[in-house]
Amino acid sequence: MENNPAKIVLVLEYDGTDYFGFQLQAKRPDQPTIQLELEKAIYHLTGEELRVLAASRTDTGVHAKGQMVSFRTKSALQTGSFVTGLNHYLPEDIAVTAAFKVADSFDIRSDAVSREYSYYILNRNTRSALKRRFSYQVPATLDVISMEKAGRELIGEHDFASFTSNLGNRIKTVRCVSRSEMAQDKDTLVFHMTANSFLPHQIRNTMGALIQVGLGKMNVNDFCDMMKAKKPGLAGPRVPANGLFLMKVNYAEPFGEMN
């Protein structure tokens, strides 16, 4: 008798530098993506050709410390074996850090209550050989206090249309932001943002606008007026993907003990 399919959730971390985002590219399915590598690893481990779903479809070059994915499998492997087995087949810039068995009704995307992202800025004159893949260099002095003030205006439920691309009427642009703050450690500035969900390029456009505030090219009132305008494409310029990390996806109920 065949095993009934089980739903498995994985926690992933990855360096997105050499990938065209998480999701398979419909027009170029051979292009390197996180999903492609993960599905190949699952096939090598279980012999099953499976499709995985992600909580957040990170873009080209974006990294993750806590991406969540799910799939159904008839494999009898224990969750710990999924961790060690998949890491054996995955490339070195992708790693499974935990695995869980969950109820079949669990939805990796719609059951998420919030997502946490961080954007890293290297704020110094000289480039870094070690941080170049994981931060965006801004050589000019930044007014961090003004950036913090502008960032706090994002907290709450707002229409964030100004912080995304021109999407027409395809999606609703109201989101609820629960955290928006700056942290500084010597020459590294980190912007942390948590929301129920995000619009395409929202964080990178937001960071671009905050940098304009930090450079004195926009003040806090200008930033607020831009947000209130609710016009796609106003925020920016969009910063590069290499500084952006998906840190964590939060759910109402914990999965239980990690394996």
TADABEL-V454559 format. One record per residue. PHI is phi in radians with two decimals (NA if undefined). PSI is psi as a letter, one per 30 degrees, with the letter a starting at -180 (999 if undefined). OMEGA is omega in degrees with one decimal (* if undefined). Layout:
BEGIN
[[PHI	PSI	OMEGA] [PHI	PSI	OMEGA]]
END
This chain:
BEGIN
[[NA	k	-179.9] [-1.29	k	175.3] [-1.19	k	172.1] [-1.20	k	-179.6] [-1.03	k	175.9] [-1.86	k	175.4] [-1.69	k	-178.5] [-1.97	k	173.2] [-1.96	k	177.4] [-2.02	k	168.7] [-1.81	k	-176.5] [-2.04	k	163.9] [-2.19	k	-180.0] [-2.75	l	170.4] [-1.61	j	-173.5] [-1.48	g	-173.1] [-0.94	e	-172.4] [-1.72	g	-176.3] [-2.15	l	176.8] [-1.53	h	179.3] [1.45	a	179.2] [-1.31	e	-165.8] [-1.40	k	173.6] [-0.93	k	178.6] [-1.57	j	-174.6] [-1.04	e	-177.4] [-1.41	f	179.2] [-2.37	i	-176.5] [-1.11	f	179.3] [-1.51	f	179.5] [-1.15	k	-177.0] [-1.17	k	173.9] [-2.37	l	178.0] [-1.11	e	-179.9] [-1.05	e	179.9] [-1.04	e	-178.8] [-1.14	e	-179.3] [-1.19	e	179.7] [-1.17	e	174.7] [-1.15	e	179.7] [-1.14	e	178.0] [-1.10	e	178.7] [-1.11	e	179.6] [-1.10	e	-176.4] [-1.40	e	-172.0] [-1.96	f	-174.4] [1.39	g	-178.1] [-1.81	k	172.2] [-1.59	j	-172.5] [-2.08	l	174.1] [-1.84	k	178.0] [-1.84	l	177.0] [-2.04	k	-178.2] [-1.99	l	177.7] [-1.24	f	-178.6] [-2.52	k	-178.0] [-1.56	i	-177.5] [-1.07	k	-176.0] [-1.41	l	176.7] [-0.92	k	175.6] [1.46	f	-179.9] [-1.44	k	-177.5] [-1.77	l	176.9] [-2.54	k	169.8] [-1.90	f	-177.3] [-2.57	h	174.0] [-1.23	k	179.1] [-2.03	k	178.3] [-2.33	l	178.2] [-2.42	l	175.0] [-2.82	l	176.0] [-1.81	k	-178.1] [-2.50	k	172.9] [-1.66	g	179.6] [-1.14	k	178.0] [-1.60	g	-179.4] [-1.08	k	173.1] [-1.32	l	-175.7] [-1.05	e	178.2] [-1.08	e	178.8] [-1.27	f	174.1] [-1.15	e	179.7] [-1.12	e	-176.8] [-1.22	e	-177.7] [-1.18	e	-179.6] [-1.18	e	178.0] [-1.14	f	175.8] [-1.15	e	-175.3] [-1.67	f	-178.8] [-1.33	l	173.4] [-1.14	l	-172.4] [-1.16	f	-178.8] [-1.60	g	173.0] [-2.31	k	179.8] [-2.49	k	170.6] [-1.59	k	-178.3] [-1.82	f	178.6] [-2.85	l	177.6] [-2.50	k	-179.3] [-2.45	l	165.5] [-1.68	k	-177.0] [-2.26	l	177.4] [-1.12	k	-178.0] [-1.09	f	-178.8] [-1.37	f	-177.6] [-1.17	k	178.6] [-2.03	j	-172.5] [-1.08	f	-178.6] [-1.66	e	-172.5] [-1.26	f	178.4] [-1.46	f	177.5] [-1.26	k	180.0] [-1.65	f	176.4] [-2.85	l	177.5] [-2.29	k	-177.6] [-2.01	k	177.8] [-2.19	l	173.1] [-2.32	k	176.5] [-2.11	k	-174.3] [-1.85	k	176.8] [-2.04	k	171.3] [-1.64	j	-174.3] [-1.82	i	176.8] [-2.73	l	-175.0] [-1.27	e	-175.2] [-1.68	k	178.9] [-1.26	l	179.5] [-2.09	k	176.9] [-1.25	f	-175.0] [-1.59	f	-175.4] [-1.80	g	-171.5] [-1.10	f	-179.5] [-1.44	f	-169.7] [-2.22	g	177.3] [-2.77	l	178.2] [-1.86	k	-176.9] [-1.45	k	171.3] [-2.11	j	-173.8] [-1.32	f	-177.8] [-1.39	l	177.5] [-1.18	k	-178.5] [-1.93	k	174.2] [-1.47	i	-173.7] [-1.16	e	-179.1] [-1.10	e	178.0] [-1.17	e	177.4] [-1.11	e	178.2] [-1.09	e	179.7] [-1.09	e	179.1] [-1.13	e	-179.0] [-1.09	e	180.0] [-1.15	f	179.0] [-1.19	f	-179.2] [-1.41	f	-175.4] [-1.21	k	-179.4] [1.95	a	179.0] [-1.60	k	-178.2] [-2.46	l	168.9] [-1.54	j	-175.1] [-1.74	g	-178.5] [-0.98	e	-178.1] [-1.15	f	-174.9] [-1.77	g	178.5] [-2.22	l	179.3] [-1.40	l	-179.7] [-1.30	j	-174.7] [-1.84	g	-178.2] [1.12	b	-179.7] [-1.84	g	-172.9] [-1.27	e	-177.4] [-2.40	l	173.0] [-1.35	k	-173.9] [-1.97	g	176.6] [-1.49	k	177.9] [-2.38	l	179.0] [-1.98	j	-179.7] [-1.72	k	-179.4] [-1.79	f	179.1] [-2.55	k	175.7] [-2.68	j	-174.6] [-2.63	l	178.5] [-1.88	k	173.6] [-2.32	k	-178.0] [-2.27	k	175.6] [-2.33	j	-177.4] [1.00	c	-176.0] [-1.66	g	-179.5] [-1.98	k	177.8] [-1.98	k	-176.4] [-2.15	k	175.8] [-1.80	k	179.7] [-1.84	k	179.8] [-2.48	k	177.8] [-2.21	k	179.1] [-2.63	l	178.0] [-1.10	e	172.1] [-2.86	l	-176.1] [-2.22	l	174.0] [-1.41	l	176.9] [-0.97	k	177.3] [1.11	g	-175.8] [-1.02	e	-174.9] [-1.24	e	-179.2] [-1.18	e	174.8] [-1.22	e	177.3] [-1.06	e	-179.4] [-1.10	e	177.3] [-1.05	e	179.1] [-1.19	e	178.9] [-1.14	e	176.2] [-1.13	e	176.0] [-1.06	e	174.9] [-1.12	e	-179.1] [-1.10	f	179.5] [-1.52	f	-179.3] [1.42	g	179.0] [-1.48	f	178.7] [-2.67	k	175.9] [-1.76	l	-175.8] [-1.11	e	178.3] [-1.13	e	176.3] [-1.06	e	179.5] [-1.06	e	179.8] [-1.13	e	178.8] [-1.09	e	178.0] [-1.09	e	179.1] [-1.12	e	-178.6] [-1.19	f	-179.4] [-1.16	f	176.5] [0.94	h	-179.1] [-2.03	j	-178.1] [-0.95	k	175.3] [1.62	f	-178.0] [-1.26	e	-176.0] [-1.35	k	178.4] [2.50	a	1.3] [-1.18	k	-177.9] [-1.08	k	180.0] [-1.44	l	-179.3] [-1.10	l	-176.5] [-1.29	f	-169.1] [-1.15	f	178.7] [-1.58	f	-171.1] [-1.74	k	178.6] [-2.24	k	164.5] [-1.41	j	-173.0] [-1.54	e	-173.2] [-2.86	k	171.8] [-2.05	k	-174.8] [-1.84	k	179.5] [-2.23	l	-176.7] [-1.10	e	-179.3] [-2.04	k	176.7] [-1.18	l	179.8] [-1.33	f	-175.0] [1.88	a	-174.9] [-1.23	k	179.1] [-1.21	k	177.2] [-2.16	999	*]]
END
